[in-house]
Amino acid sequence: MSRRSTTDRSDFNDNASNASSNASRRPTINFQEIMEDLPHHERETGERLRRHLQFFFMNPMEKWKVRHQLPYKLVLQVLKIVFVTMQLILFAEMRMSHVDFLEDTTTVMRHRFLKEWNDDRDALQYPPAEGRYSVYDDQGLSEHLSFLINSYYSIRNDSFASFSYDVVSHPSGNLGAQISFESIPPIEVLIDRISNVTVNNNTYNFDIREVKDTKRLNLTETEVFQIGQSDDAVRDILATRGITFLPEDALKISTVQFKFRLRTIHYSPTAGDQKPECYKISVSIKFDNSRHTGQVHVTLSTVVSYVNVCNGRIIKGQVSGVGWSFDTLLIGGTDIFVLILCILSLILCCRALIKAHLLQIKTSDYFENVLKNKITVTDQLDFLNLWYVMIVVNDALIIIGTVAKISIEFQDFDNSLFTLTSIFLGMGALLVYVGVLRYFGFFSQYNILMLTLKRSAPNIMRFMTCAIVLYAGFLIAGWVIIGPYSMKFRTLAESSEALFSLLNGDDMFATFYTINDSNTVIKVFGTVYIYLFVSLFIYVVLSLFIAIIMDAYEVVKDRYSDGLRAIEKRGCLRDFVESNPPPSELGSPTTRSAYAPSNLLNLGRGWQRLE
């Protein structure tokens, strides 16, 4: 009895669902009868408009069957995928070589100018095998300063690289030629301190006015020799120039920076189109005493910039009759061809968007003035093809990135331009590949992904709004409470990265382990906090997120048997278009004649109102 009633109820629900589906597909207004009662001129305009709309909503394959015209935009997108990918591969090789050179240069500078720097500090280890590079006493500070000065004045002789000082001109125009000691640029010292500190037993007087001193270490050759013989000599030599690091200065000095500039030549014969390049290396070594805890953190940073100080030529294989190498021709030809493809694609897509807007104006005027039925905003948005908008965006990104890439190849670049170029080209290539999904959507076997995302998007946005609020609460609490006791929660950004890793099941033990157990309350709270976050977000939030997508997938899959049109909501615009169905044989001469440009609307006067 129960089974039979369940079956009857299921059949009733299926019949009701089919009835509601059929009702949703039933036209709300009989536009065919309305048009038969119109005057001949207005009826003829309506017929042209309907045929134009039918042709407008056809996909490229259907349009090709009707007019046998090559789908230019589709061909351009396929060509763009091929040549943009080739362009990115060539650019990535150049970018990798450039970034590797910057990182290797920074590594060399650290080994050259930081005392007892080792290879373990160069490796990215998690958790770090060693603490922050620091000095803790006056003797250690003297040793580091002495090592820095000796390394600077011997950089040309002790380094297995082509380093030179940043002088105005080199003897005989040779970057590797010897220069006199007096021509070596002095090291610049920047001291950031407060005005004065007086401490007497239990009383103190702090004058916290900021003072920034800038000094130049014009050392003589004898002084450099004395510093090389004894680390203690550096204190007396610096004191003669008003630079002291006495115990009473510990509360005054916040930071001390030693700055100097070097030059070098970079050449990588393994790269395809790599030419010798001259660079200026701005080195800054910072002694950070801002916390005044007795631990002075030492950091070295470099800014490598391109300079055109060396002229010359390289001898390599060239294309016969042409003054450029094959690699140069390949890279330049690819850039120019990609630029031409993107400009053509941009023009065609902008033209299509403009024609769609003019057709929307014509349609709105006809509905409002003739059919006396104003179309809805949803119907008006059907004329805006977001795929074309995305293609316009990716064309603009690739055009900008390609122009910047060409300027880089002509040696007019810096690190920021390299970074922007990679962002423009990378995002443009991503959108090119995403744009191709539009053409997969014309085949029912491949369209289920796009339909599932389209249907689940509203529910996902509402769900994510609530989930983000809950995530923000855990984020703030973890940063404020656990941050001082765990390296993974030191900053708000690092806390978010740690929680997102936990959300994906990554790095759980390390997160527990890195909470400092010096504070028992924080250790217990951190453990409970992680248990609660993992249980709530992985077992509940993430499962519900997947359930929303699966629900949309099931709905799309069930309605596939009714056709793709059944999934879309009907409107008066669709009813008007389908009031006279198009011919079943799209390739017949009759259909080709019906959808010829002469039998459609003239959009050249789309801005004029219908009389």
N, C-alpha and C positions, 0 to 999 in steps of 0.2 A: 504493500500500500504506500509506504513512504517512498519507495523507489519510483513508483509510477507517478506520484505527485511531483517528485523532483524532476522527472523527465518532462512532464507536462509544463511545469513552470519554466524549464529551460527552453522548450519549444516556443512558449509564449514570449519569452524575452528575445529569442532570435527573430521571431516574426515582428515584434515591436521595433527591434533595432533595424530590421530591413525596411519596415514601413517608414520609420523616421528618416532612414537614409534616402529612401525614394522621395519622401516629401521634401528633403533638403535639396534634392536635385531637380524638383519640379519648378519651373519658372514661376515667379511671383507676378509677372506682368506679361501679357501676350503682346509683344512688340510687333509681331507680324500683322495682327489685326489693326493695330494703331497706324502702322505705316500704309496699309491699304486705303485708309480713309484720308490720307494726306494728299495735298495737291501734287501734280506730277513733278514739279521742280524739287519740292522738298522730299518727295519719295525717292527721286533719282539720287539726290544728295545723300539720303539715308542709306541707299543700297551701296553707293560708293564707300561711305563711311564704314559700313559693316564689313565689306570685303577688305577694306584697308586694315581694320582691326583684326580680322581673321588672319590676314597675312602677317600682321605685326606680332601676334602671339604664337606664330609658328616657330619651331626650332630650326636651326640651320639646315638640318637634313631635309626637313619638309620643304623649306624654301628652295633648296637645291633641286628637289624633285619637281617643283612647280615651274621654276624659271631656268633651271639648268645653268645657274650662275655659280661660279666658284666661291665658296665661303671664305672670303679674304681674311676676316678676323680670326677664324679658326686656324687657317694656314699660318697666319702671323704668330699666333700663340704657340703653335708647335715649333716653328722656327726659333721663336724666342727661348723656349725651353732648351733647345739644343745649344744655341750660341751663348746664351746667358750662363749656362752651366760651364761651357768651355771657358768663358771669360772669368768666371769665379775660380776655376781651377788654376788658371794662370796667375790671377791676382793673389790667391791664397799662398802660392809658392813664394811670391815676392813678399807678401806680408809676413809669412813665417820666417823668412830669412831676415827681415828687418827686425822683428820682435826678438828673435834669437840673438841677433847682434846686440840689441839694447840690454837684454838680460845678461848675456855673457860679459858685456862691458861693465855692468854694475857689479857682477861677481868678481871680476878682476880688480876693480877699484877697492872692493872690501878686503880682498886678500892683500892688496898692496898697501893700504893705508890704515887698516885696523889691526892692532897688535894681537897675535894669537888667534886670529880668525881661522876657523877650520871648515872642512868640507861638510861636516854634519849640519852646520848652520845654513848651508846653501840648499840642502835637501828639504823638501816639504814633507814634514813628518807630523802625524797626528796620533796621539798628543805629542807636543814638541819634546824632543829628547833632552834639550837644554833650556835653561832660563834665558831671560833677555840679556843681551850683551851689555855689560855695565862695568864701571870702576867704583871702588869703595873707599879709597884712601888717597892721600896726597902723593904717595910714592907711585901708586898705580896711574894717577893722572899725569905725573911727570913722564913716566915710561911711555904712555900713549902719545903724548905730545911730541916727545923726542922721536918716536918711531914715525909719526906722521911727517915731521919736518924732514927727516933723513930720506924717507921714501919719496917725498916730493922733489927734492933736489937731485935724486939719483934715478928718477923714473926713466930717463933716456938710456941709461946704461944697464939697469938691472932687469928690465922687462923684455920678455920675448914677444914684443909687439912694436908697432910703429907709432909710439907716443911722442908728442912734441908739445912744447909750451905754446901758449896762446900769445904769440908775439905778432906785431904788425906785419912784418915781412921776414922771410927766412933768407939766410945767406945764399946767394947764387940761385935763388928761387927753388932750392931743394928743401923739402920738408924734413929730410933726414940729416941735413948738414948740422955740424956742431955750432953752437952759439956760445958766446961768452957768458960768464957767471953774472955779470952786471945786467945782461939783457933778460934774465929770467924774471918773469913777473912775480911780485911778492904775494904771499898768502894774505888774504883779507880776513880779519877777525871781527865778528859782530858780537857784542856783549849786551845782553838784556838783563838789567838789574834794577833794584830799587835804590833810592838815593842814599840812605844811611840806616844803620842798625846799631844801637847802643844797648848792651846788656851789662848790668851791674848787680851781682847777686840775684835777688828776686825781683828786680825792677828792670824794665826794658823800655826802649824808645825806638819805634819804627817810623821812619820817614818813607812812606810807600809811594812817593812820586816815582814814576817810571823814568829810567834813564837808558838810552840806547847809545852805546859807544861803538864807533867803527874805526878800526886801526889797521894799518898795513905793516906787515912784518918785513921790513927792508933789512934782511940779514946779510952780513958780510960772509965771505967765503971762510974766514977764520972762525966766525961764530958757528957756522954750520959744521965745521970740522970738530969744534969743541963739543957740540951737541951729540955728534956721532961717537965721541970718545966716552962721554959720561952723560947719563940721563939727568943727573942733578943739575947740570949746567943750564938746562933749558929754563929753570925757574929764574935764575939770575939774569939771563939774557932777556926773558920776557918782562921781568920787573923793570929793566932799564927803559922799556917802552910803555910803561904804565899798565902792564897786564900782570896781575897777581892772582894767585889761587891759594891764599892763606886761610887758615881755619876761621878767622874772623870774617872772611868773605863768603862763607858757606851760606849764610842767611841772606846775603845781598844778591848774589848772582843767581839768576833763574836759568838762563840758557847761554851757551857760548857756541858760536858757529865759526868754523874755519872753511873758507871758500876759496877755490882756485879753478882755473880752466885749463884744459888740455886739448890737444888736437890729435886726430888719428885718421888713418885711411882704412876703409872697410872694403874687402873684396872677397867674394865667394865664387870660385870657379865652378862649383857644383850647380849653381843656379843657372837657369836657362838664359836669361837676358841680364845677368848681373854685371854691372860696370863698376870700376873703382869709384868710391864715393868718399868725400872728405867730410868729417864730422867735428863738431866742437862739443867737448864733454865738460859740462859745468858740474863740479863736485862740491857737495856741501856735507861736512861732518859736524854733527850736532851733539853737544854734551848737555843733556837735559837734567837740570837740578831743580825743576819747578816744584817738586813735591818736598824738597828739603828733608829727605829721610836718611841721607847718607849713601844712598844708591844713585849714582849718576848714570842714567841710560845713555848709551852711545849709539847713534844711528848714522848711516851714510846713505845719501840719496844722490842721484845723478839726473841731469837733464841733457839729453843728447839731441843736438840740432844739426841740420845739414848746412854746410857753408861751401861756397864755391871759391875755394882758395887754391885748388890744384887743377892745372890744365894738362892735358896730354891725350894720348890715344892708346887703344889696345889693338893688337893684331890678332885676328881670328878669321875663320872661314866666312866668306861673304857670298851672296848670290851673284853669279856672273853678270856683269853689266850694271849692278846696283850697289850703291855705297853702304847699304845696311845689311846686317846679318839676317839669317832666316828667322831667328827668334824674335828679332825686332819687328820684322814684317808680319809674323804670325800674331803677335800681341797687338800691334797697331791695326792690322786688318780686322781682327776680331772686335776690337773696340769700335771701329768705324761702322762695321756691319751691325753690331748690336745697337748703336746709336740710331742708325737708319731704321731698323726694325721697330724700335720703341717710338720713334717720331711718327712713323706711319700708323702704328697701332693707336697711339694717342689721338691722332687726327681722326681715324675711323671711329673710335669709341666716342669721342666728343661729338662728332657728326651724328652718330646714332642717338646719343642722349638729347641733342638739340631737336632732332626730328621727332623723338618720342614726346618731348615737351610740347612741340607744336601740334602733334596729333592729340595730345591731352587737352589742349586749348580748344581745338576744333570739336572734339567729342563733348566737352563740357558745354560749349555753346549750343550744340545741336540738341543735347538732352534738355537743357534749360529753356531754350527758345522755341523749339519745335515739339519735342516730346513732352514738355512740361513736367519733367521728372529729373530733379537735380541728382547727379551721381555723388556717391559718398566719398569721404576722404580715403577709405580703403581702396575703392575702385581707382581713385586718382593715383594712389601709390603704385598700382599695377604698372603704370607707365614708366616708373623709375626703376631701371634695371641696376640693382646694386652690384651685379657682377661687372658691368661696364664701369661703374664708379671705382671698383677695386682695381680693374685693369688700368684705368687712368692714373690711379695713385701709384701702382707699381711701375708704370711707364715713367712717371715723373721721378720716382726714386732712382730708377736705373739710369735715366738720362743725367741726373745730377751726379750720381756716383761715377758714371762713365767719364763725364767731363773732368771730375776731380781726379780720377785715375789717370787720365791722359796728362793732366798737369803734373801729377806725381812722376810719371815716366819721363817728363821733361825736367826733372830735378827741381821742381818748385813745390816743395812739400815740407811738412813737419809732422810730429807725432799726432797732433790733433787732427790734421787733415787725413792722415792715414786711418785714424779711428773712425772719423765721419764717413770716409769712403767705404770702409768695410761695413758700417751700419747701413748705409744707403743701398749698397749692392746686395748685402745679405737679406735685408727686409724685402727689397724688390724681387729677388729670386724666390723668396718664400711665397709672396703673393702671386707670382707667375705660376708656380706649381698649384697653389690653391685655386687659382682661376680656371685651371684645366678641369677641375671637378665639375664645373658647370656643364661641360660637354659630356661627361659621364652620366650626368643626370638625365639626359635625353633617352637613355636606355633603362628600362624598368628593372633589369637585373642589377644595375649598379647604383640606382638612385635611392636605395633604402637608407644609406648612411646620411645623406643630406636631409631626407624627410624626417628621420628620427631626431636629428639635431634641431631641425626647425620646429618640430612639434614639442620637444622637451625643453626648448630654450626658455619659455616663460616660467615654467615650474622650477627650472634650475635657478633662474635669477631670484625668484622669491625664496627658494630654499637657501641659496648662498647668502642672501641678506641676513637671515637669522644665524646661519653658521658663522659668518664673519664677525658678527657681534659677540658670539660666544668665544670665538677664537681670540678676538681682541682682549676680552677679559682675562683669559689664561695668559696671553702674551704680556700684558701689563703686570699682572701678579707675579709671573715668573721672573721678569726683568728686575722688578723692585726688590723682591724677597731673596731670590736665589742669585741674582747678578753678582753681588760682591763675593760670593763663595764658589762660583763656577765659571770657568773660562768660556763655557758655551753660552752664557747668558750675560756677558759683560756689557753689551750694547743692545739697543732695541732691535737692530737689524740682525745681530747674531742670535738673539733670543727667538726671533721669527724663523730663522733658518733651522735652529735646533728643533723647534716644535714641528715645522713642516717635515723634517727628516723623521721625527717620531711618528708623524701621521702616516708616513709611507713605510713604517716598520724598519727604519734604518737607524743604526747607531744607538740602539737602546741601552746596551750595557755601558758604553762609554759615557752616556749622559748620566747614568746613575753613579758611575765611578768618579767622574770629575767634580762632583759636589764635595766641597771640603768638609771633612768631618770634625774640624776644630770647634764648630758650634753644633751641639747635639740637636738643638731645636730645629735649626735650619736643615740639618741632615734628615731628620724625620719628616719635616714638612716637605722637603724636596722629593723624598721617596714617595710619599702619599700623593703629592702633586702630579708626579709623572704617571703613577698608577691610574689616577683619576682621569688624566688627559688621554692616555692611551685607550682606556676602557671606553670612554665616552665617544671619542672621535673615530676610532677604528671600528669598534663594534656597533656603534649606533649611527653616527653622522655619515661615515663613509658608506655604510650599508644602505642607508636611506638614499644617498646620492645615486648609488648604482641602481636602486629599485626604481627611482624616477625615470632613468634612462631606459631601463628594461620595460617599464610600463608603456612608454612612448613607442618603443620598438614593437611590442605586441600589438598595439593599436594599428600601427602602420602596416604590419604584416597581415593582420586580419582583414584590413580594408583593401589590400592589394588586389584581391579577386574582383573588386568592384571598379577597378581602374584608378589611375592617379587623380583624376578629376574629383573623385568622391571624397578624397582627403581634404580638398580645399573648400573653403566656405564660399557659397554662391553669393553673387551680388547682381544688381540690375545690369551692370556692364557685361558680365558673362552671359546673362540671359539674353541681352540684345545681340551679342555676337553669335550665340547658338540658336537664335530664333529661326535662322535659315542655315542649316548645317552645310559645311563646305563639301564639295564633291569627294566621293570616296577615292576616285582615281586622280591622284594629284599630278601625275605625269601626262595626263591627256591633253590634247591641243585645246579643248574647250576650257579646261581649268587654267591652262597657261594664258589663254586669251582673257579670261575673267580677271585674273590677278596681274595683268599687264599694267605698267605704270600709268598708261593713258586711261585705264578704267578705275583708277584709285583717285583719292583726293590729291589736290595740289597743295602741298604744305608750304609752298613758298609765300603764301599769304596767310599763314597760320595765325598771325597776330590780329587779323581783322575779324570783327564780330559778324556772325551770320545775320543777314537781314530777316 
